[in-house]
Amino acid sequence: MKNIYIKKLFASLFLAGFLLSCDVLDQPYYMGYDADAIFSDPEKVRSAAIGMYDAFQNADFLGGRAQIYVDIRGMDVNPVSYFGSVSTHDGTLTAANGIVEGAWTGAYRTLFEINLFLENILSHTGVVSAEEEKRFVAEAKFLRAVVYFYLLNLWGQQYAGPSDNLGVPLVLRSFDGGNAFSDEAKIPRATVGEVYDQIIKDLKEAAADLPDKLNNAYENISRANANAVQAFLSRVYLYRRQYAEAVEAADKVTGYSLEDDLAAKVFAYPPPVDNKEIIFFVAMSNTDNPNTNNALGQHYGADYRGDITVSANFLKLFEPNTSDTRFNLLKQKGGSYYCNKYANGSYNWAPVIRYAEVLLNKAEALAQQDAGISTAALGIINEIRDRSKAGKVPAFTEKKDFIDFILAERRRELAFEGHGSFDLFRNEKGIEAGRAAAAAAAIPYPNDLFALPIPEADVTKSGGILIQNGGY
């Protein structure tokens, strides 16, 4: 059966090549354009390459929901009634939860479309120039790696444990209506180590074939380039505790700097063309965005849905120094604090990685490598704090205390951008007592429930191939 595409408009910036609908690990037949007709026309190939980014903007995953799920499962926000037991780790979340199923489905839908593009461009070589072809393949591999990173850390048992812990199914090809129910489409969960190996492989191959920057200012922060790949590699290596490699990748990110005004330069809609800090965000527009039920700004915004409130635990990170300009990225309303990074409701671009994180990745890796207090790491943290008028790093004599301070600095700097629970769990930290209410008990690490359940429907359809996470 031939692969089929549907064309649509992507954001306000450029034409998209395709938008598909699908189930998760088995894909149905799609009405639309025959792939041979698209991949024999250079302009349609270019549109299809851009179309991957429309798929990547999936409203149930990296259009903002994935970032929300990472943070509501950490300590910086209060448990969220709108998302129910997804945010609580209290044993009430089940494998039949529709929110979890939507995110899982959204992730694998995105992967299907990326894999479909890869298969078709590699089977229709010579339609665009060799340079373009390599670039488009590299973009696909970068996007696939990013999706797998979030999938793995939401559903896998964390890398802080053995690397042979269960990760997620590695689906590296598309399955359409002709082979969706074949045995080869029933893919078991790979190990955490195997998924990370594939992520790194995709990223390293992508880095070799992408330019450092793109000529179009908006595409440069919403399409893959070599800097984005190296920036993301610095995160992946940090999570995998390959500290020397994390530093090396961070050092390959060039041409960026910290902006003095985060609200105006990083989180404005649309991002200013002279912005120097955004490395890769998911583009949105007023006509193409995740809508009032899915967008970051809707759930965080005090003046919109306002489902998510900031925890007292997070507010304490700024005491007594509320002169820290990052505190101004919060908004107080009706006795609660809200994140105000996404002040434009549905339109804000969804963050994936910016230069401040690359610096923090490097600082943490350096601090982990050094036997004492790393002066290089200290300098980086002071640079970040100077930007926000937060004052110099206090004196430390113990390495552990310094690393804990770096992790707290990550919370202050990267809050509500999709890092919260990931940074806790990868450092073998649980949830402190007092989240939402003074009487709330601590949830120590490790805990089976820190990984989301595999959706029940897919476990059932797999016929025993997909093994459920513990506790569900």
ABEGO torsion letter per residue (X at the ends): XBBBBBBBBBEAABBBABBBBBBBABBBBBBEBBAAAAAABAAAAAAAAAAAAAAAABAABAAGAAAAAAAAABAABBBBAAAEAAAAGAGABBAABAAAAAAAAAAAAAAAAAAAAAAAAAABBGABBAAAAAAAAAAAAAAAAAAAAAAAAAABBBAABBAABBBBBBBABBBBAAAAABAAABBBBBBAAAAAAAAAAAAAAAAAABBABBABAAAAAABBBAAAAAAAAAAAAAAAGBAAAAAAAAAABBGBBBBABAAAAAABOBBBAABAABABBBBBBAABBAEAAABAAAAABAABAGABBBBAAAAAAAOABAABAAAAABBBBGGBBBBAABAAEAABBBBABBAAAAAAAAAAAAAAABABBBAAAAAAAAAAAAAAGAEBBBBBABAAAAAAAAAAAAAAAABGAGAAAAAAAAAGBBBBBGBGBAABBBBBOBBAAABBBBBAAAAAAAGGABBBBBGX
